[in-house]
Amino acid sequence: MKRLTPFIISTFAAFVISLAGALTSFAQKSDFNGNLVNEELGVNLHLNLDEESIIIPGMSFLGPTNGYLDGKTNNHVYGVWMLINFKVEGNKAKLRFSNDIGSDSQDITLTQLDENTFEYVATGGNAIRKVQGGNKLVKIASSMTLHRVQ
């Protein structure tokens, strides 16, 4: 029995440490994951801040990313904006996007208002544009509400 006691104790300790690690990583999951949409403005924000698992349509050569912004309605966002950097602090995520040709970047603060509602605010100016009237590019709203869709 004396030989089994250290084995049992070390096995139990390893189990507890493993369980604590799993609970810690579970507790640190981001609340910003999912598809966030503003239907009226035609803005779609696709995010997974926990892991690089999102493939940008038409850009699979980039491999998995943490997210992108685009629009697929009559007022669609011009191009695709790739998430290149982010930082989560409490109920806010600071996101940095670059357009698909790399000529512009945009910083956005995303604040979680409730489980499925977020406030989008462009910081440092607004570079993201949409097509209007068939051939004119105009800036999208610098602030808007986004809703998580399933």
Contacts in CASP RR format, 6 or more apart in sequence:
PFRMAT RR
TARGET T0000
AUTHOR 0000-0000-0000
METHOD contacts of the structure
MODEL  1
MKRLTPFIISTFAAFVISLAGALTSFAQKSDFNGNLVNEELGVNLHLNLD
EESIIIPGMSFLGPTNGYLDGKTNNHVYGVWMLINFKVEGNKAKLRFSND
IGSDSQDITLTQLDENTFEYVATGGNAIRKVQGGNKLVKIASSMTLHRVQ
29 50 0 8 1.000
30 47 0 8 1.000
30 48 0 8 1.000
30 49 0 8 1.000
30 50 0 8 1.000
30 88 0 8 1.000
30 93 0 8 1.000
31 91 0 8 1.000
31 112 0 8 1.000
31 115 0 8 1.000
32 47 0 8 1.000
32 49 0 8 1.000
32 88 0 8 1.000
32 93 0 8 1.000
32 110 0 8 1.000
32 112 0 8 1.000
32 118 0 8 1.000
33 47 0 8 1.000
33 48 0 8 1.000
33 49 0 8 1.000
33 50 0 8 1.000
34 46 0 8 1.000
34 47 0 8 1.000
34 48 0 8 1.000
34 148 0 8 1.000
35 44 0 8 1.000
35 45 0 8 1.000
35 46 0 8 1.000
35 47 0 8 1.000
35 148 0 8 1.000
35 149 0 8 1.000
36 44 0 8 1.000
36 45 0 8 1.000
36 46 0 8 1.000
36 47 0 8 1.000
36 110 0 8 1.000
36 118 0 8 1.000
36 120 0 8 1.000
36 146 0 8 1.000
36 147 0 8 1.000
36 148 0 8 1.000
36 149 0 8 1.000
37 43 0 8 1.000
37 44 0 8 1.000
37 45 0 8 1.000
37 146 0 8 1.000
37 147 0 8 1.000
37 148 0 8 1.000
37 149 0 8 1.000
38 120 0 8 1.000
38 144 0 8 1.000
38 145 0 8 1.000
38 146 0 8 1.000
38 147 0 8 1.000
39 73 0 8 1.000
41 75 0 8 1.000
41 130 0 8 1.000
41 140 0 8 1.000
41 141 0 8 1.000
41 144 0 8 1.000
42 71 0 8 1.000
42 72 0 8 1.000
42 73 0 8 1.000
42 75 0 8 1.000
42 76 0 8 1.000
42 77 0 8 1.000
42 130 0 8 1.000
43 69 0 8 1.000
43 71 0 8 1.000
43 77 0 8 1.000
43 120 0 8 1.000
43 140 0 8 1.000
43 144 0 8 1.000
43 146 0 8 1.000
44 69 0 8 1.000
44 70 0 8 1.000
44 71 0 8 1.000
44 72 0 8 1.000
44 77 0 8 1.000
45 67 0 8 1.000
45 68 0 8 1.000
45 69 0 8 1.000
45 110 0 8 1.000
45 120 0 8 1.000
45 146 0 8 1.000
46 54 0 8 1.000
46 67 0 8 1.000
46 68 0 8 1.000
46 69 0 8 1.000
46 70 0 8 1.000
47 54 0 8 1.000
47 66 0 8 1.000
47 67 0 8 1.000
47 83 0 8 1.000
48 54 0 8 1.000
48 66 0 8 1.000
48 67 0 8 1.000
49 66 0 8 1.000
49 86 0 8 1.000
49 88 0 8 1.000
49 93 0 8 1.000
51 64 0 8 1.000
51 66 0 8 1.000
52 63 0 8 1.000
52 64 0 8 1.000
52 65 0 8 1.000
52 66 0 8 1.000
53 64 0 8 1.000
54 64 0 8 1.000
54 65 0 8 1.000
54 66 0 8 1.000
54 67 0 8 1.000
54 68 0 8 1.000
55 63 0 8 1.000
55 64 0 8 1.000
55 65 0 8 1.000
56 62 0 8 1.000
56 65 0 8 1.000
56 67 0 8 1.000
56 68 0 8 1.000
56 80 0 8 1.000
56 82 0 8 1.000
57 80 0 8 1.000
59 80 0 8 1.000
59 82 0 8 1.000
59 100 0 8 1.000
62 82 0 8 1.000
65 82 0 8 1.000
65 83 0 8 1.000
66 83 0 8 1.000
66 86 0 8 1.000
67 82 0 8 1.000
67 83 0 8 1.000
68 80 0 8 1.000
68 81 0 8 1.000
68 82 0 8 1.000
68 83 0 8 1.000
68 97 0 8 1.000
69 77 0 8 1.000
69 80 0 8 1.000
69 81 0 8 1.000
69 83 0 8 1.000
69 97 0 8 1.000
69 128 0 8 1.000
70 76 0 8 1.000
70 77 0 8 1.000
70 79 0 8 1.000
70 80 0 8 1.000
70 81 0 8 1.000
71 77 0 8 1.000
71 130 0 8 1.000
75 130 0 8 1.000
75 131 0 8 1.000
75 132 0 8 1.000
76 130 0 8 1.000
76 131 0 8 1.000
77 128 0 8 1.000
77 129 0 8 1.000
77 130 0 8 1.000
77 140 0 8 1.000
78 128 0 8 1.000
78 129 0 8 1.000
78 130 0 8 1.000
78 131 0 8 1.000
78 137 0 8 1.000
79 99 0 8 1.000
79 100 0 8 1.000
80 99 0 8 1.000
80 100 0 8 1.000
81 97 0 8 1.000
81 98 0 8 1.000
81 99 0 8 1.000
81 100 0 8 1.000
81 106 0 8 1.000
81 128 0 8 1.000
82 97 0 8 1.000
82 98 0 8 1.000
82 99 0 8 1.000
82 100 0 8 1.000
83 95 0 8 1.000
83 96 0 8 1.000
83 97 0 8 1.000
84 96 0 8 1.000
84 97 0 8 1.000
84 98 0 8 1.000
84 105 0 8 1.000
85 95 0 8 1.000
85 96 0 8 1.000
86 93 0 8 1.000
86 94 0 8 1.000
86 95 0 8 1.000
86 96 0 8 1.000
87 93 0 8 1.000
87 94 0 8 1.000
88 94 0 8 1.000
91 111 0 8 1.000
91 112 0 8 1.000
92 109 0 8 1.000
92 110 0 8 1.000
92 111 0 8 1.000
92 112 0 8 1.000
93 109 0 8 1.000
93 110 0 8 1.000
93 112 0 8 1.000
94 107 0 8 1.000
94 108 0 8 1.000
94 109 0 8 1.000
94 110 0 8 1.000
95 107 0 8 1.000
95 108 0 8 1.000
95 109 0 8 1.000
95 110 0 8 1.000
96 105 0 8 1.000
96 106 0 8 1.000
96 107 0 8 1.000
96 108 0 8 1.000
97 105 0 8 1.000
97 106 0 8 1.000
97 107 0 8 1.000
97 108 0 8 1.000
97 128 0 8 1.000
98 104 0 8 1.000
98 105 0 8 1.000
98 106 0 8 1.000
99 105 0 8 1.000
99 127 0 8 1.000
99 128 0 8 1.000
104 127 0 8 1.000
104 128 0 8 1.000
105 127 0 8 1.000
106 122 0 8 1.000
106 125 0 8 1.000
106 126 0 8 1.000
106 127 0 8 1.000
106 128 0 8 1.000
107 122 0 8 1.000
107 123 0 8 1.000
107 124 0 8 1.000
108 120 0 8 1.000
108 121 0 8 1.000
108 122 0 8 1.000
108 123 0 8 1.000
109 120 0 8 1.000
109 121 0 8 1.000
109 123 0 8 1.000
110 118 0 8 1.000
110 119 0 8 1.000
110 120 0 8 1.000
110 121 0 8 1.000
110 146 0 8 1.000
111 118 0 8 1.000
111 119 0 8 1.000
111 121 0 8 1.000
112 118 0 8 1.000
113 119 0 8 1.000
113 145 0 8 1.000
115 148 0 8 1.000
116 147 0 8 1.000
116 148 0 8 1.000
117 145 0 8 1.000
117 146 0 8 1.000
117 147 0 8 1.000
117 148 0 8 1.000
118 145 0 8 1.000
118 146 0 8 1.000
118 147 0 8 1.000
118 148 0 8 1.000
119 143 0 8 1.000
119 144 0 8 1.000
119 145 0 8 1.000
119 146 0 8 1.000
120 143 0 8 1.000
120 144 0 8 1.000
120 145 0 8 1.000
120 146 0 8 1.000
121 142 0 8 1.000
121 143 0 8 1.000
122 128 0 8 1.000
122 142 0 8 1.000
122 143 0 8 1.000
125 142 0 8 1.000
126 139 0 8 1.000
126 140 0 8 1.000
126 142 0 8 1.000
127 139 0 8 1.000
128 139 0 8 1.000
128 140 0 8 1.000
129 137 0 8 1.000
129 138 0 8 1.000
129 139 0 8 1.000
129 140 0 8 1.000
130 137 0 8 1.000
130 138 0 8 1.000
130 139 0 8 1.000
130 140 0 8 1.000
131 137 0 8 1.000
132 138 0 8 1.000
END
